[in-house]
Amino acid sequence: MEIDLVRGGDHVVAVPRASARARCGTWHYLMVVRRASRPEIRELHANRLQGRLPRIAVPLREGDADIVTELQPVIDRVYAMGSYGATIDYAKAADPPLADADAAWARGVTAG
């Protein structure tokens, strides 16, 4: 499983950006699941900034049932336990810049 939560810079998942855009449209965050039993198939989960991160079925060993993982609570916990709020100046414009609607949403989130 790969999770790309970086909005800019190098594309870091093992699915070409053009292929992911063709399958998912536009996204801010991209998650990729690949099963050992079918390595040629990659399941893509695209997410926009304003949406909660999805629940994803994570494969275990072949023959074992997937486990469903809620990504948003994991990221929320990492944020709460880390020093992000103290080290990131959310009053500054995002880099890369956000679209107007996303920037307005982000201002509302950081103000609350």
C-alpha positions in Angstrom: 0.0 0.0 0.0 1.3 3.4 -0.9 -0.1 6.7 0.4 0.9 10.0 -1.2 -0.2 12.9 0.9 2.1 15.5 -0.7 0.3 18.0 -2.9 3.4 19.0 -4.9 6.8 17.9 -5.9 7.7 14.5 -7.3 5.0 12.0 -8.0 5.8 9.2 -5.5 3.5 6.3 -6.1 4.2 3.4 -8.5 1.4 4.4 -10.9 2.3 7.0 -13.5 0.7 10.3 -12.9 -1.0 10.4 -16.4 -2.5 6.9 -15.8 -3.8 7.9 -12.4 -5.3 11.1 -13.8 -7.0 9.1 -16.6 -8.5 6.8 -14.0 -9.3 9.2 -11.2 -9.5 12.7 -12.5 -7.9 15.3 -10.3 -6.9 14.7 -6.7 -4.8 16.1 -3.9 -3.9 12.8 -2.3 -3.6 9.4 -3.9 -3.5 5.9 -2.2 -2.5 2.8 -4.1 -3.1 -0.8 -3.1 -1.4 -3.7 -4.9 -2.1 -7.3 -4.0 0.8 -9.9 -4.1 -1.6 -12.3 -5.8 -2.3 -9.9 -8.6 0.7 -7.5 -8.8 -0.3 -6.2 -12.3 -3.5 -4.6 -10.8 -3.3 -1.5 -8.7 -6.4 -0.2 -6.9 -6.4 3.6 -6.8 -8.1 5.7 -4.2 -8.1 9.4 -5.0 -9.0 12.1 -2.5 -9.6 15.9 -2.6 -8.4 18.2 0.1 -11.9 18.9 1.5 -12.8 15.2 1.8 -12.1 12.8 4.6 -9.5 10.2 3.7 -11.2 6.9 2.7 -11.5 3.5 4.3 -9.3 1.2 2.3 -9.2 -2.6 2.2 -5.7 -3.6 2.9 -4.6 -7.0 1.7 -2.8 -9.4 4.0 -1.5 -12.8 3.0 -3.1 -14.6 0.0 -6.2 -16.4 1.3 -6.6 -14.0 4.3 -9.4 -11.5 4.4 -8.6 -7.9 3.9 -8.6 -5.6 6.8 -10.4 -2.3 6.4 -8.4 0.6 7.5 -9.8 4.0 8.3 -7.1 6.4 7.1 -8.5 9.7 8.4 -8.3 8.7 12.1 -4.7 7.5 11.6 -3.7 10.8 10.1 -5.7 12.8 12.7 -3.8 10.9 15.5 -0.4 11.5 13.8 -1.2 15.2 13.6 -2.3 15.4 17.2 0.7 13.5 18.5 3.2 15.4 16.3 4.3 19.0 16.4 2.7 20.0 13.1 0.4 22.6 14.6 3.4 24.2 16.4 5.8 24.1 13.4 3.6 24.9 10.4 2.4 28.5 9.9 -1.1 27.9 8.6 -1.5 31.7 8.1 0.9 31.5 5.2 -0.4 30.7 1.7 0.0 27.0 0.8 2.8 25.9 -1.5 1.8 24.9 -4.1 -1.1 27.4 -3.9 -4.6 26.1 -3.4 -7.5 26.7 -5.7 -9.8 29.5 -4.5 -12.5 27.2 -3.2 -9.9 25.0 -1.4 -8.1 28.1 0.1 -11.5 29.4 1.4 -12.2 26.0 3.0 -8.7 25.8 4.5 -9.1 29.3 6.0 -12.3 28.2 7.7 -10.7 25.0 9.1 -7.7 26.9 10.5 -9.9 29.6 12.0 -12.1 27.1 13.8 
